[in-house]
Amino acid sequence: MMADTIWVWVELNQGKPFRGSLEVLSKAAQLGAAEAVVFGSGARAAAPTLGAYGASKVYVHDDAAYDDYMAMPAAATLGALIEQQRPALLLFATTYDGRDVAARLSPMLGSGLITDATDFSLNGGELRVSVPWGGENIVTATLVHNGTKLVLFRPKAFALEEHSGITPTVEEVQASIDPALLRARITRRVEQAAEGPGLEDAAIIVSGGRGLGKPENFSVVEALANVLGGAVGATRAVVDAGWVPYSYQVGQTGKTVKPTLYIAVGISGAIQHLAGMKGSKYIVAINRDENAPIFSAADLGVVGDALTIVPQLTEELKRRKAAGG
Ligand SMILES: Cc1cc2nc3c(=O)[nH]c(=O)nc-3n(C[C@H](O)[C@H](O)[C@H](O)COP(=O)(O)OP(=O)(O)OC[C@H]3O[C@@H](n4cnc5c(N)ncnc54)[C@H](O)[C@@H]3O)c2cc1C
């Protein structure tokens, strides 16, 4: 087994490498010899991009069968490749397919699988993986066998980092897909239309919590996000109450975000919410309770009624924008 060869399974999204996979690859390349594995139409063409994000070698199986039937054939091909090459680690971005493939591989290989991770390090072969758990504890995985260890990472766990000058070796995977594996397939893709930037990509996020009082008041958060050109987030309390869809939820069981500016409106700052947004560069909190825990995470705290402050702030920003400021 090569000690620190780290494989990253790269998912393609309409022929282009998925951003989350590139984030994981960027981190892997910092820690060891990073190699990428990519299947489906466009796999070969993706190799130079994967080199740019740190892959020294790219295993490709450019077969259209994966496009609609990803999980079962991908697990079979990956399993055979791992038996041959025995990398130390195989890392995935958390996506529906990533989870499906990793969950199938784990019993096939008898490998450990850690999900929902946000960071990892390798120390003399010991793998330390951070997993948010009731806030954030560090789970140390020391595996007792020499098999390939599997880890799934949350989106935005790592920054994208380009490496210049790497032209990866491309290795065509010699595999044929057993037709018996072409069973579970994607029959339809539905895109949810959304205005403005997505939460994971937004530089500015305005999030609302139960302090807004009732669902109609959530519009003050949306208006502020709109004038700032930002995305809208929420706490689990308001998602559970049905004010906004789950896709808005930031936190341990929601999305991990890393904007430049995070404005928390009427949010108490529970540890499970902090777990998803504390990596934001600047945090501004508006809360009427000066002892709210959110203020310990905030760079700027405003104590007061959000329903008075936020509309005034929005109006002032609109006025300045109109004046060209
Ligand atoms: C396993 C588990 C996973 C969880 N995952 C998540 C997660 O992913 N994301 C998440 O967000 N939570 C999560 N939670 C829930 C979390 O523990 C909190 O319950 C939740 O974050 C609280 O949401 P909140 O801040 O909107 O509401 P509250 O805690 O009720 O806070 C409301 C805040 O608004 C303030 N306020 C009230 N009125 C006003 C006003 N007029 N103006 C200004 N401020 C006002 C109050 O002072 C208070 O601080 C999880 C919990 C568990 C157990």
The ligand as a Tripos MOL2 file, in Angstrom:
@<TRIPOS>MOLECULE
LIG
   53    58     1     0     0
SMALL
NO_CHARGES

@<TRIPOS>ATOM
      1 C1        -29.5940   17.4380   16.6490 C.3       1 LIG1
      2 C2        -29.9260   18.8930   16.4360 C.ar      1 LIG1
      3 C3        -29.5720   19.4680   15.2390 C.ar      1 LIG1
      4 C4        -29.8740   20.8190   15.0000 C.ar      1 LIG1
      5 N1        -29.4970   21.3900   13.8210 N.ar      1 LIG1
      6 C5        -29.7000   22.7200   13.6440 C.ar      1 LIG1
      7 C6        -29.2740   23.3910   12.4470 C.ar      1 LIG1
      8 O1        -28.7490   22.7930   11.5090 O.2       1 LIG1
      9 N2        -29.4850   24.7090   12.3400 N.ar      1 LIG1
     10 C7        -30.0930   25.4530   13.3320 C.ar      1 LIG1
     11 O2        -30.2450   26.6730   13.1460 O.2       1 LIG1
     12 N3        -30.5170   24.8460   14.4540 N.ar      1 LIG1
     13 C8        -30.3490   23.5020   14.6220 C.ar      1 LIG1
     14 N4        -30.8270   22.9130   15.7570 N.ar      1 LIG1
     15 C9        -31.7000   23.6990   16.6470 C.3       1 LIG1
     16 C10       -30.9610   24.6000   17.6000 C.3       1 LIG1
     17 O3        -30.6250   23.8750   18.7710 O.3       1 LIG1
     18 C11       -31.8480   25.7900   18.0150 C.3       1 LIG1
     19 O4        -33.0570   25.3150   18.5340 O.3       1 LIG1
     20 C12       -32.1650   26.7480   16.8720 C.3       1 LIG1
     21 O5        -30.9990   27.1010   16.1740 O.3       1 LIG1
     22 C13       -32.8180   28.0040   17.4470 C.3       1 LIG1
     23 O6        -33.2670   28.7990   16.4050 O.3       1 LIG1
     24 P1        -33.4860   30.3550   16.6020 P.3       1 LIG1
     25 O7        -32.2070   31.0120   16.9830 O.co2     1 LIG1
     26 O8        -34.1980   30.8300   15.3740 O.co2     1 LIG1
     27 O9        -34.5750   30.4410   17.7740 O.3       1 LIG1
     28 P2        -34.4500   30.7840   19.3010 P.3       1 LIG1
     29 O10       -33.4270   29.9640   19.9750 O.co2     1 LIG1
     30 O11       -35.8460   30.7510   19.8110 O.co2     1 LIG1
     31 O12       -33.9000   32.2760   19.3210 O.3       1 LIG1
     32 C14       -34.6200   33.4020   18.9490 C.3       1 LIG1
     33 C15       -33.7740   34.6100   19.2860 C.3       1 LIG1
     34 O13       -34.4170   35.7750   18.7880 O.3       1 LIG1
     35 C16       -34.2850   36.8140   19.7470 C.3       1 LIG1
     36 N5        -35.4090   37.7240   19.5340 N.ar      1 LIG1
     37 C17       -36.7010   37.5570   19.8840 C.ar      1 LIG1
     38 N6        -37.4530   38.5930   19.4320 N.ar      1 LIG1
     39 C18       -36.5890   39.4290   18.7920 C.ar      1 LIG1
     40 C19       -36.7590   40.6640   18.1130 C.ar      1 LIG1
     41 N7        -37.9520   41.2400   17.9660 N.pl3     1 LIG1
     42 N8        -35.6630   41.2380   17.5820 N.ar      1 LIG1
     43 C20       -34.4320   40.6730   17.7010 C.ar      1 LIG1
     44 N9        -34.2320   39.4990   18.3290 N.ar      1 LIG1
     45 C21       -35.2980   38.8840   18.8660 C.ar      1 LIG1
     46 C22       -34.3000   36.1170   21.0850 C.3       1 LIG1
     47 O14       -33.6410   36.9260   22.0440 O.3       1 LIG1
     48 C23       -33.5620   34.8280   20.7830 C.3       1 LIG1
     49 O15       -32.1800   34.9780   21.0240 O.3       1 LIG1
     50 C24       -30.5490   21.5760   16.0000 C.ar      1 LIG1
     51 C25       -30.9020   20.9700   17.2010 C.ar      1 LIG1
     52 C26       -30.6050   19.6460   17.4180 C.ar      1 LIG1
     53 C27       -30.9810   19.0230   18.7250 C.3       1 LIG1
@<TRIPOS>BOND
     1     1     2 1
     2     2     3 ar
     3     2    52 ar
     4     3     4 ar
     5     4     5 ar
     6     4    50 ar
     7     5     6 ar
     8     6     7 ar
     9     6    13 1
    10     7     8 2
    11     7     9 ar
    12     9    10 ar
    13    10    11 2
    14    10    12 ar
    15    12    13 ar
    16    13    14 ar
    17    14    15 1
    18    14    50 ar
    19    15    16 1
    20    16    17 1
    21    16    18 1
    22    18    19 1
    23    18    20 1
    24    20    21 1
    25    20    22 1
    26    22    23 1
    27    23    24 1
    28    24    25 2
    29    24    26 1
    30    24    27 1
    31    27    28 1
    32    28    29 2
    33    28    30 1
    34    28    31 1
    35    31    32 1
    36    32    33 1
    37    33    34 1
    38    33    48 1
    39    34    35 1
    40    35    36 1
    41    35    46 1
    42    36    37 ar
    43    36    45 ar
    44    37    38 ar
    45    38    39 ar
    46    39    40 ar
    47    39    45 ar
    48    40    41 1
    49    40    42 ar
    50    42    43 ar
    51    43    44 ar
    52    44    45 ar
    53    46    47 1
    54    46    48 1
    55    48    49 1
    56    50    51 ar
    57    51    52 ar
    58    52    53 1
@<TRIPOS>SUBSTRUCTURE
     1 LIG1         1 GROUP 0 **** ****
